């Protein structure tokens, strides 16, 4: 059974931010005992502009501009910090 650690939704300047971090049983796919999905969605286009997750047996990774790249997971608090840093970079780039 999964136990929520952190859940959050925010409407931010045309973007929807959704974060879900849950505690799960440690196993080969979730060695830290953490499963997460943090996304930013453009409300106008309905497309994901950023995502960090560790589902689908792919390990820790980032979805950015249609590409997947490896993510070095430290802990859930660093994950949230990294998400917001990436999100701000994308927003700044789109506003130029």
N, CA, C and O atoms as a DFTB+ gen file, in Angstrom:
384 C
 N C O
     1  1       0.834      -1.182       0.000
     2  2       0.000       0.000       0.000
     3  2       0.880       1.246       0.000
     4  3       1.915       1.282       0.666
     5  1       0.469       2.258      -0.743
     6  2       1.230       3.491      -0.874
     7  2       0.785       4.520       0.148
     8  3      -0.404       4.661       0.435
     9  1       1.755       5.234       0.690
    10  2       1.478       6.273       1.677
    11  2       1.934       7.616       1.117
    12  3       3.121       7.790       0.840
    13  1       1.003       8.586       0.941
    14  2       1.417       9.887       0.399
    15  2       2.416      10.593       1.316
    16  3       2.257      10.619       2.537
    17  1       3.437      11.158       0.700
    18  2       4.400      11.981       1.417
    19  2       4.107      13.444       1.106
    20  3       4.149      14.305       1.985
    21  1       3.811      13.704      -0.165
    22  2       3.620      15.082      -0.600
    23  2       2.716      15.102      -1.824
    24  3       2.992      14.417      -2.809
    25  1       1.648      15.875      -1.772
    26  2       0.776      16.076      -2.917
    27  2       0.480      17.565      -3.030
    28  3       0.232      18.239      -2.030
    29  1       0.511      18.070      -4.261
    30  2       0.374      19.508      -4.435
    31  2      -0.127      19.817      -5.840
    32  3       0.304      19.195      -6.811
    33  1      -1.032      20.772      -5.942
    34  2      -1.494      21.272      -7.233
    35  2      -1.501      22.785      -7.173
    36  3      -1.862      23.377      -6.156
    37  1      -1.101      23.402      -8.266
    38  2      -1.042      24.855      -8.312
    39  2      -1.333      25.330      -9.731
    40  3      -0.861      24.739     -10.702
    41  1      -2.099      26.384      -9.838
    42  2      -2.337      27.051     -11.105
    43  2      -1.397      28.248     -11.122
    44  3      -1.531      29.158     -10.305
    45  1      -0.444      28.248     -12.054
    46  2       0.590      29.278     -12.041
    47  2       0.761      29.899     -13.423
    48  3       1.400      29.313     -14.297
    49  1       0.194      31.074     -13.618
    50  2       0.470      31.879     -14.810
    51  2       0.344      31.079     -16.114
    52  3       1.246      31.105     -16.951
    53  1      -0.764      30.380     -16.278
    54  2      -0.984      29.624     -17.509
    55  2      -0.481      28.203     -17.485
    56  3      -0.592      27.487     -18.480
    57  1       0.070      27.785     -16.364
    58  2       0.587      26.422     -16.225
    59  2      -0.075      25.736     -15.044
    60  3      -0.417      26.374     -14.048
    61  1      -0.248      24.449     -15.166
    62  2      -0.749      23.643     -14.067
    63  2       0.421      22.832     -13.538
    64  3       1.089      22.129     -14.296
    65  1       0.667      22.927     -12.249
    66  2       1.732      22.178     -11.586
    67  2       1.077      21.088     -10.750
    68  3       0.200      21.367      -9.932
    69  1       1.496      19.863     -10.953
    70  2       0.997      18.750     -10.148
    71  2       2.191      17.946      -9.654
    72  3       3.068      17.567     -10.430
    73  1       2.209      17.695      -8.352
    74  2       3.282      16.907      -7.749
    75  2       2.673      15.824      -6.889
    76  3       1.733      16.065      -6.132
    77  1       3.214      14.637      -7.014
    78  2       2.786      13.537      -6.167
    79  2       4.010      12.698      -5.835
    80  3       4.695      12.187      -6.721
    81  1       4.263      12.570      -4.555
    82  2       5.368      11.752      -4.065
    83  2       4.775      10.802      -3.033
    84  3       4.147      11.241      -2.069
    85  1       4.970       9.515      -3.230
    86  2       4.402       8.545      -2.302
    87  2       5.462       7.549      -1.843
    88  3       6.420       7.242      -2.553
    89  1       5.249       7.067      -0.640
    90  2       6.131       6.045      -0.090
    91  2       5.600       4.686      -0.542
    92  3       4.412       4.395      -0.405
    93  1       6.489       3.866      -1.078
    94  2       6.134       2.524      -1.532
    95  2       7.121       1.524      -0.936
    96  3       8.149       1.894      -0.368
    97  1       6.789       0.292      -1.078
    98  2       7.689      -0.760      -0.608
    99  2       8.976      -0.731      -1.438
   100  3       8.927      -0.648      -2.666
   101  1      10.103      -0.798      -0.775
   102  2      11.389      -0.832      -1.486
   103  2      11.489      -2.127      -2.276
   104  3      11.192      -3.211      -1.775
   105  1      11.917      -1.981      -3.523
   106  2      12.161      -3.152      -4.358
   107  2      13.169      -2.767      -5.434
   108  3      13.770      -1.695      -5.364
   109  1      13.357      -3.620      -6.417
   110  2      14.345      -3.351      -7.463
   111  2      14.015      -2.104      -8.277
   112  3      14.916      -1.421      -8.763
   113  1      12.731      -1.808      -8.425
   114  2      12.326      -0.650      -9.228
   115  2      12.268       0.642      -8.424
   116  3      12.425       1.730      -8.977
   117  1      12.046       0.524      -7.133
   118  2      11.966       1.684      -6.241
   119  2      12.873       1.460      -5.035
   120  3      12.388       1.289      -3.917
   121  1      14.198       1.459      -5.256
   122  2      15.126       1.130      -4.175
   123  2      15.093       2.122      -3.007
   124  3      15.457       1.767      -1.886
   125  1      14.661       3.355      -3.259
   126  2      14.562       4.359      -2.190
   127  2      13.228       4.271      -1.451
   128  3      13.044       4.919      -0.421
   129  1      12.295       3.469      -1.978
   130  2      10.965       3.380      -1.378
   131  2      10.115       4.607      -1.676
   132  3       9.176       4.911      -0.941
   133  1      10.447       5.313      -2.758
   134  2       9.754       6.538      -3.160
   135  2       9.329       6.397      -4.619
   136  3      10.117       5.985      -5.471
   137  1       8.071       6.746      -4.895
   138  2       7.567       6.815      -6.267
   139  2       7.057       8.238      -6.459
   140  3       6.383       8.778      -5.582
   141  1       7.373       8.850      -7.605
   142  2       6.992      10.249      -7.762
   143  2       6.667      10.603      -9.204
   144  3       7.088       9.942     -10.153
   145  1       5.888      11.688      -9.322
   146  2       5.570      12.298     -10.603
   147  2       5.353      13.784     -10.352
   148  3       4.437      14.166      -9.623
   149  1       6.185      14.617     -10.950
   150  2       6.068      16.070     -10.846
   151  2       5.972      16.593     -12.270
   152  3       6.871      16.359     -13.077
   153  1       4.888      17.301     -12.587
   154  2       4.680      17.771     -13.956
   155  2       4.243      19.221     -13.991
   156  3       3.617      19.733     -13.063
   157  1       4.596      19.866     -15.098
   158  2       4.096      21.205     -15.430
   159  2       3.438      21.079     -16.794
   160  3       4.045      20.590     -17.747
   161  1       2.189      21.525     -16.876
   162  2       1.401      21.404     -18.097
   163  2       0.998      22.799     -18.559
   164  3       0.511      23.610     -17.771
   165  1       1.205      23.066     -19.842
   166  2       0.765      24.323     -20.439
   167  2      -0.752      24.230     -20.592
   168  3      -1.251      23.377     -21.325
   169  1      -1.483      25.102     -19.904
   170  2      -2.945      25.024     -19.914
   171  2      -3.535      25.346     -21.283
   172  3      -4.612      24.855     -21.623
   173  1      -2.853      26.156     -22.061
   174  2      -3.363      26.517     -23.385
   175  2      -3.254      25.362     -24.374
   176  3      -4.211      25.049     -25.082
   177  1      -2.076      24.727     -24.419
   178  2      -1.842      23.636     -25.376
   179  2      -2.167      22.263     -24.794
   180  3      -2.298      21.284     -25.529
   181  1      -2.295      22.200     -23.474
   182  2      -2.531      20.935     -22.757
   183  2      -1.355      19.968     -22.868
   184  3      -1.516      18.762     -22.680
   185  1      -0.184      20.498     -23.172
   186  2       1.003      19.651     -23.302
   187  2       1.888      19.776     -22.076
   188  3       1.996      20.835     -21.458
   189  1       2.516      18.663     -21.749
   190  2       3.475      18.654     -20.641
   191  2       4.742      19.362     -21.110
   192  3       5.325      19.002     -22.133
   193  1       5.159      20.374     -20.350
   194  2       6.396      21.069     -20.690
   195  2       7.572      20.543     -19.875
   196  3       8.731      20.711     -20.254
   197  1       7.257      19.901     -18.745
   198  2       8.298      19.368     -17.876
   199  2       7.726      18.242     -17.038
   200  3       6.582      18.316     -16.588
   201  1       8.504      17.217     -16.828
   202  2       8.102      16.134     -15.946
   203  2       9.315      15.458     -15.342
   204  3      10.315      15.233     -16.023
   205  1       9.225      15.136     -14.070
   206  2      10.239      14.318     -13.404
   207  2       9.494      13.136     -12.814
   208  3       8.508      13.317     -12.099
   209  1       9.954      11.932     -13.104
   210  2       9.287      10.759     -12.542
   211  2      10.227       9.558     -12.519
   212  3      11.340       9.585     -13.044
   213  1       9.730       8.523     -11.894
   214  2      10.496       7.271     -11.825
   215  2       9.580       6.073     -12.021
   216  3       9.764       5.034     -11.386
   217  1       8.607       6.217     -12.889
   218  2       7.670       5.125     -13.137
   219  2       8.065       4.322     -14.377
   220  3       9.070       4.605     -15.029
   221  1       7.278       3.350     -14.670
   222  2       7.455       2.508     -15.849
   223  2       8.808       1.809     -15.903
   224  3       9.322       1.512     -16.982
   225  1       9.362       1.558     -14.766
   226  2      10.611       0.792     -14.672
   227  2      11.768       1.419     -15.440
   228  3      12.705       0.731     -15.842
   229  1      11.691       2.727     -15.637
   230  2      12.747       3.441     -16.350
   231  2      13.751       4.071     -15.408
   232  3      14.781       4.577     -15.854
   233  1      13.476       4.052     -14.128
   234  2      14.354       4.723     -13.183
   235  2      14.060       6.213     -13.160
   236  3      13.060       6.663     -13.720
   237  1      14.915       6.966     -12.522
   238  2      14.733       8.407     -12.365
   239  2      15.043       9.115     -13.683
   240  3      16.109       8.917     -14.266
   241  1      14.100       9.944     -14.148
   242  2      14.337      10.657     -15.401
   243  2      13.502      11.932     -15.489
   244  3      12.543      12.133     -14.744
   245  1      13.905      12.782     -16.430
   246  2      13.243      14.062     -16.686
   247  2      12.685      14.042     -18.111
   248  3      13.352      13.591     -19.042
   249  1      11.468      14.530     -18.266
   250  2      10.877      14.763     -19.577
   251  2      10.964      16.270     -19.812
   252  3      10.390      17.055     -19.057
   253  1      11.679      16.664     -20.853
   254  2      11.826      18.086     -21.144
   255  2      11.879      18.253     -22.660
   256  3      12.734      17.678     -23.334
   257  1      10.942      19.058     -23.185
   258  2      10.870      19.329     -24.619
   259  2      10.850      18.039     -25.440
   260  3      11.536      17.929     -26.456
   261  1      10.064      17.076     -24.991
   262  2       9.902      15.838     -25.737
   263  2      11.044      14.852     -25.621
   264  3      11.029      13.810     -26.276
   265  1      12.031      15.163     -24.801
   266  2      13.170      14.260     -24.608
   267  2      13.168      13.711     -23.190
   268  3      12.675      14.357     -22.265
   269  1      13.715      12.529     -23.027
   270  2      13.910      11.936     -21.702
   271  2      15.391      11.907     -21.407
   272  3      16.194      11.446     -22.219
   273  1      15.748      12.409     -20.223
   274  2      17.149      12.337     -19.803
   275  2      17.213      11.806     -18.370
   276  3      16.273      11.956     -17.590
   277  1      18.325      11.193     -18.055
   278  2      18.521      10.616     -16.725
   279  2      18.520      11.719     -15.666
   280  3      18.990      12.831     -15.908
   281  1      17.987      11.394     -14.503
   282  2      17.958      12.324     -13.368
   283  2      18.639      11.658     -12.177
   284  3      18.360      10.498     -11.876
   285  1      19.518      12.370     -11.504
   286  2      20.215      11.851     -10.331
   287  2      19.418      12.191      -9.077
   288  3      19.527      13.296      -8.546
   289  1      18.629      11.252      -8.613
   290  2      17.769      11.432      -7.447
   291  2      18.595      11.443      -6.165
   292  3      19.446      10.578      -5.959
   293  1      18.337      12.435      -5.301
   294  2      18.994      12.513      -3.996
   295  2      17.968      12.194      -2.905
   296  3      18.125      11.227      -2.159
   297  1      16.921      13.014      -2.822
   298  2      15.814      12.781      -1.902
   299  2      14.613      13.589      -2.389
   300  3      14.721      14.344      -3.355
   301  1      13.481      13.433      -1.729
   302  2      12.262      14.082      -2.213
   303  2      12.325      15.609      -2.138
   304  3      11.696      16.282      -2.954
   305  1      13.056      16.163      -1.197
   306  2      13.141      17.620      -1.060
   307  2      14.025      18.225      -2.148
   308  3      13.717      19.294      -2.674
   309  1      15.104      17.558      -2.480
   310  2      15.952      18.000      -3.585
   311  2      15.203      17.845      -4.908
   312  3      15.369      18.665      -5.811
   313  1      14.395      16.818      -5.025
   314  2      13.568      16.598      -6.208
   315  2      12.658      17.804      -6.461
   316  3      12.581      18.302      -7.584
   317  1      11.977      18.266      -5.421
   318  2      11.074      19.417      -5.545
   319  2      11.868      20.666      -5.924
   320  3      11.448      21.439      -6.786
   321  1      12.997      20.855      -5.288
   322  2      13.857      22.007      -5.600
   323  2      14.318      21.960      -7.060
   324  3      14.263      22.970      -7.761
   325  1      14.767      20.798      -7.514
   326  2      15.231      20.650      -8.896
   327  2      14.091      20.886      -9.885
   328  3      14.288      21.507     -10.930
   329  1      12.909      20.392      -9.554
   330  2      11.751      20.598     -10.424
   331  2      11.490      22.090     -10.619
   332  3      11.342      22.552     -11.750
   333  1      11.434      22.840      -9.524
   334  2      11.156      24.266      -9.635
   335  2      12.261      25.024     -10.374
   336  3      11.977      25.987     -11.085
   337  1      13.502      24.606     -10.216
   338  2      14.590      25.243     -10.959
   339  2      14.418      25.027     -12.462
   340  3      14.555      25.967     -13.245
   341  1      14.118      23.798     -12.862
   342  2      13.892      23.491     -14.277
   343  2      12.660      24.223     -14.806
   344  3      12.669      24.743     -15.922
   345  1      11.623      24.257     -14.014
   346  2      10.376      24.924     -14.397
   347  2      10.619      26.416     -14.646
   348  3      10.134      26.961     -15.638
   349  1      11.356      27.073     -13.766
   350  2      11.643      28.498     -13.938
   351  2      12.467      28.747     -15.206
   352  3      12.224      29.723     -15.916
   353  1      13.424      27.887     -15.492
   354  2      14.228      28.025     -16.715
   355  2      13.339      27.944     -17.948
   356  3      13.487      28.739     -18.876
   357  1      12.419      26.991     -17.960
   358  2      11.527      26.821     -19.103
   359  2      10.613      28.016     -19.257
   360  3      10.414      28.501     -20.371
   361  1      10.044      28.508     -18.147
   362  2       9.171      29.680     -18.216
   363  2       9.927      30.901     -18.741
   364  3       9.397      31.654     -19.558
   365  1      11.150      31.099     -18.280
   366  2      11.956      32.232     -18.732
   367  2      12.257      32.115     -20.222
   368  3      12.206      33.106     -20.950
   369  1      12.570      30.909     -20.670
   370  2      12.888      30.684     -22.079
   371  2      11.651      30.942     -22.947
   372  3      11.769      31.538     -24.018
   373  1      10.482      30.510     -22.507
   374  2       9.257      30.699     -23.287
   375  2       8.836      32.161     -23.346
   376  3       8.189      32.571     -24.309
   377  1       9.185      32.953     -22.344
   378  2       8.766      34.359     -22.308
   379  2       9.664      35.257     -23.164
   380  3       9.349      36.429     -23.369
   381  1      10.758      34.725     -23.653
   382  2      11.680      35.536     -24.473
   383  2      11.258      35.552     -25.924
   384  3      11.916      36.183     -26.751
